[in-house]
Each structure stands twice: as C-alpha cells, then as structure tokens.
Amino acid sequence: MLHPAAPLRRNMRNRQVAGVCSGLADHFGLDPTLIRVAYVVAIPLSAGTALAIYCILWLVIPESEY
C-alpha cells in the first residue's frame, strides 16, 4: 500500500539556502544531503540549468507553516 507523500513545501527548519532541497527530500522521503549533492553535481553538468530550476522552485514552492 502506498503512503501519501508529504505536501511539497520548502522546509524552513532544515534549510541551507532556501529550503528547496530539504522540501523535495521531505516530499519524496529521501535524505536532504542526497538531494543537495545531486544539485551541486547537476549544476556544472547542466551548464547552469539546474541552478535556474532551483531558483524557479524557490519562487513556486510555498514555505512550510512551521
């Protein structure tokens, strides 16, 4: 049986920059460090597209209430 995922929100308690990576990690049930490392690796490999996606997610994903 599938468990419902946490709503996609920027985690303001476990953030490093904007809370995007920790929010994605909470939503998908992963370790935030894994998401952060993936972003750091993806930025040079994607010629900065991953950084642009991060900025868009920062604007689109709402903050958590806690």
Beta strands, then each sheet from edge to edge (+ up, - down):
end
